[in-house]
Amino acid sequence: MIRPLIQQFESQAEVLDAQGSTDSLDDAVAALATWMSLAGDRLTEDDMVVLVGIGAVLYRHGLRQRLVGPS
């Protein structure tokens, strides 16, 4: 069940590349935070824990990129 979702991520990444998207990790963190804020009343506590964990990983990676430059 997870593999089809990862394939969707890969396909969407290819679409973004084809569109010339310049979205950054910061953009992804902001979009996630915005969506979580809007959907907060429909998310369970477990949902929030998982999503905050994902946001933390994205934020940490983006912060490292800002501090040391892209790898």
N, C-alpha and C positions, 0 to 999 in steps of 0.2 A: 504493500500500500504506500510506503514512503517513496519508493523508486519513481512512480508516476509523478509525484509532486516535485521531486528533484528534477525530473525531465522537463516539467513545466517551467521551473526556475531557469534551466538551461535554455529552453526555447525563448523565454521572455528576454533573457540576457542577449541572445542573438538578435532579437528584434530591436532592443535598445541600441546595440552596436550598429545595426543596419540603419537606424534612424539618426545615428550620430549623437546619441544622447551623451551629455556630459554630467549627468547626475552623479553625485558623490556619496560617500558613506554618510556625510552630514545630511544630505538631502533625504536619504533613506531613514535615518534616525528621526528627522523632523516629520516625515510622512507617517512613520510608525507611531510617534508620540501623538500626532494630530488625530490619527484614526483611533488610537486607544482612548483618547480623551472623549471623542465623539461617541464611541461604542461602549464606554465604561460601564454604563448601567446594564448592558447586556452581557458583559463578560463575567465569568466566575472568578473567584479568588485564584483558583488553579490556572485559569487562562492568563490572568494578570501576572502571576509568578513566571510562567513560561515566556510571555511576551516581554516582560521587563528583563529577563535573562537574555533574550535575543537582542534587545535594545542595548544592553550593557556590552555585549560582545561587539556589536557594530560600533558603538560609541568608543570603546577602548581601541579598536583597530583604527578608527578615524583619527582619534587623538594621537596615536603613535605616528600615523602618516603626517599629521601636521607638525609634530615635533622633529621627526627625522627625515621627512620627505618620503615620496612614494618608493616602494621597493621594486 
